[in-house]
Amino acid sequence: MKSSPKMSPVQPVRPVAPYIGGKRALAKRLTALIDAIPHDTYVEPFIGMGGIFLRRRMRPKAEVINDISLDVTTLFLILQEHYGYFVDHLRFRITGRAEFERLASIDPQRTRMTDLNRAARFLYLQRTAFGGKVSGRHFGVDPRSAGRFNVSQLEPMLADLHERLAGVIIECLPYAELIARYDRPGTLFYLDPPYFGCERDYGAGVFDRADFETMAAQLATIRGRFVLSINDHPEIRRVFAGFHLIEVQTTRFDRDEEQARGRADHNQHRGSGADRRQRSGMTL
C-alpha cells in the first residue's frame, strides 16, 4: 500500500512587505486547497513576498521558492543567512519621502551594491510605496496611520520569516527552467503569474503575454501537479481550456492611486486536476 507524503504543521507567517498581486483576499481558499493536496515537494515559481507560501499551515520536507526578481530573492537570502546583520543595518531608519526618492532613484542593476544594501533598499521601498508596486513606485502616505517603516514593529516579523525560511531552497530562475528542474511525481507547483493585461506591472521583459501559452503547454506535460491563480479573461479561458477551472469571486483595490479607496468585484480562476481533461493541475 502506497503511503501518502509526510506533511508537517507549520505556523503561518505574515509577509514583511506588501507586493502587487499578493493574493490576500484569496489566501484562505488557496492555502486550504494546497494543504489538502498530497505532495512531498512544494515549489513556487513566482514567490513575490510569499503571500501564499507563508500562510500555508502544512509543509512537506522539501520547499522551493523562486522569483526572477533579484531584489526579491536577495531579500529572502539575506533574511535566511544574515538576519542579525540585516536587522542592525535597518535600525534608526525612518519613513520619509526624501529617503524613498533617494532609494527609488538607484538602479541596482547599474549601481554596485552589497547584497545587504540591496535587500534593505528593496524592503524599504516595498513597505513605503503605494500599493506594493515594484515598477513605477510612488511614496505612500496615509494621514491616519503611522509611518510605514518602523523597525520596532518590523523586527518581530523579520524574525518570524527568518525562522520560517530555515531549510527552504531559494532560486532566481525563469519560471520554465525552474519547473523543468523540479518537476517529478510528488511535486506540487503553485503558480501566481502576472494577471492577463498586467504583464508590465512587474517591469519590462519580466513576463510577456506569450508566456501564458508557453506556460500552459509546459504544465500539460509535467509529472507533478499544479495550482495556478489568474484573473478571468476570455483569452485565459482559451489558453487553459484543457485544465480544470474553478471560478471564485473576490474583491481588490483598484490599481490606480486616484481610485485607491474604491473596490471592484472581479473573477479569478484557480485549478487542479489529474486526467487528460483535468491534466495535472488546476487554474483558479
Secondary structure, DSSP 8 states (H G I E B T S, - for coil): -------EE------SS--TT--TTTHHHHHHHHHHS--SEEEES--TT-TTGGG-SEE-SEEEEE-S-HHHHHHHHHHHH-HHHHHHHHTT----HHHHHHHHT--TTTS---HHHHHHHHHHHHHHBGGG-SSS--B---TTS--S--HHHHHHHHHHHHHHTTT-EEE---HHHHHHHH-STTEEEEE----TT-GGGG-TTS--THHHHHHHHHHTT-SSEEEEEEE--HHHHHHTTTSEEEEEEEEEE-SSGGGTT-EEEEEEEEE---STTTTTEEE-
